């Protein structure tokens, strides 16, 4: 399954905040979307998911135009991990994960043994099986995010769209999620799965070796492999602060900005 957007215009209420956006991701591929707050990342994601209509251009899932697919058909093809989620009732974590199976059930059908097994496997894969019986609303922000990722895995869709999946995680859980994204991509060619995720941390793109789209002001500022797209000069321009990109003795690329920056300086 391949997700592709061509010459996309995005926005709200008929007002465009981004134009000329083109991208594609398929099995075994990771596409990393970076950019400052307000650049249009979340609006782009919501458009790719069909949650808001495109103002121009096209989005296709496989050979099918997104606009012609119903919500259930989209959900069987794309699983979404939002930045935050607040259910109206105190569901157990395993019930939240089980909700990922909804798109695969018929009208008025209840989850069966295979659906419960898929939910349990997703919790176990992320190392949070012990949270299954706990009240989701009482979990920490990082734990809730891991549950949402497990829900997306249980959904069994060939495409995962993750909106800043590591934003609220501590160091250990952030490393676990990045490792899972890498593992999903490695298995993607065989399993037919691709991943799109957004982040504020260029080092995550370096670590994963992911294809990069760097956005600024609703436009794509750069694209390509991270070493070529995320240069110090380009990152400094996009984020408005002097940024250096250096390679450590272990070969890892890291980014840094000087401390003590003054407003307007």
Rosetta blueprint (number, residue, H / E / L):
1 X L
2 X L
3 X E
4 X E
5 X E
6 X E
7 X E
8 X E
9 X E
10 X E
11 X E
12 X E
13 X L
14 X L
15 X E
16 X E
17 X E
18 X E
19 X E
20 X E
21 X E
22 X E
23 X E
24 X E
25 X E
26 X L
27 X L
28 X L
29 X L
30 X E
31 X E
32 X E
33 X E
34 X E
35 X E
36 X L
37 X L
38 X L
39 X L
40 X L
41 X H
42 X H
43 X H
44 X H
45 X H
46 X H
47 X H
48 X H
49 X L
50 X L
51 X L
52 X L
53 X L
54 X L
55 X L
56 X E
57 X E
58 X E
59 X E
60 X E
61 X E
62 X L
63 X L
64 X E
65 X E
66 X H
67 X H
68 X H
69 X L
70 X L
71 X H
72 X H
73 X H
74 X H
75 X H
76 X L
77 X L
78 X E
79 X E
80 X E
81 X E
82 X L
83 X L
84 X L
85 X L
86 X L
87 X L
88 X L
89 X L
90 X L
91 X L
92 X E
93 X H
94 X H
95 X H
96 X H
97 X H
98 X H
99 X H
100 X H
101 X H
102 X H
103 X H
104 X H
105 X L
106 X L
107 X L
108 X L
109 X L
110 X L
111 X L
112 X L
113 X H
114 X H
115 X H
116 X H
117 X H
118 X H
119 X H
120 X H
121 X H
122 X H
123 X H
124 X H
125 X H
126 X L
127 X L
128 X L
129 X H
130 X H
131 X H
132 X L
133 X L
134 X L
135 X E
136 X H
137 X H
138 X H
139 X L
140 X L
141 X H
142 X H
143 X H
144 X H
145 X H
146 X H
147 X H
148 X H
149 X H
150 X H
151 X H
152 X H
153 X H
154 X H
155 X H
156 X L
157 X L
158 X L
159 X E
160 X E
161 X E
162 X E
163 X E
164 X L
165 X L
166 X L
167 X L
168 X L
169 X L
170 X L
171 X H
172 X H
173 X H
174 X H
175 X H
176 X H
177 X H
178 X H
179 X H
180 X H
181 X H
182 X H
183 X H
184 X H
185 X H
186 X H
187 X L
188 X H
189 X H
190 X H
191 X H
192 X L
193 X L
194 X E
195 X E
196 X E
197 X E
198 X E
199 X E
200 X L
201 X L
202 X H
203 X H
204 X H
205 X H
206 X H
207 X H
208 X H
209 X L
210 X L
211 X E
212 X E
213 X E
214 X E
215 X E
216 X E
217 X L
218 X L
219 X E
220 X E
221 X E
222 X E
223 X E
224 X E
225 X E
226 X H
227 X H
228 X H
229 X H
230 X L
231 X L
232 X H
233 X H
234 X H
235 X H
236 X H
237 X H
238 X H
239 X H
240 X L
241 X L
242 X L
243 X E
244 X E
245 X E
246 X E
247 X E
248 X L
249 X L
250 X L
251 X L
252 X L
253 X E
254 X E
255 X E
256 X E
257 X E
258 X L
259 X L
260 X L
261 X L
262 X L
263 X L
264 X L
265 X L
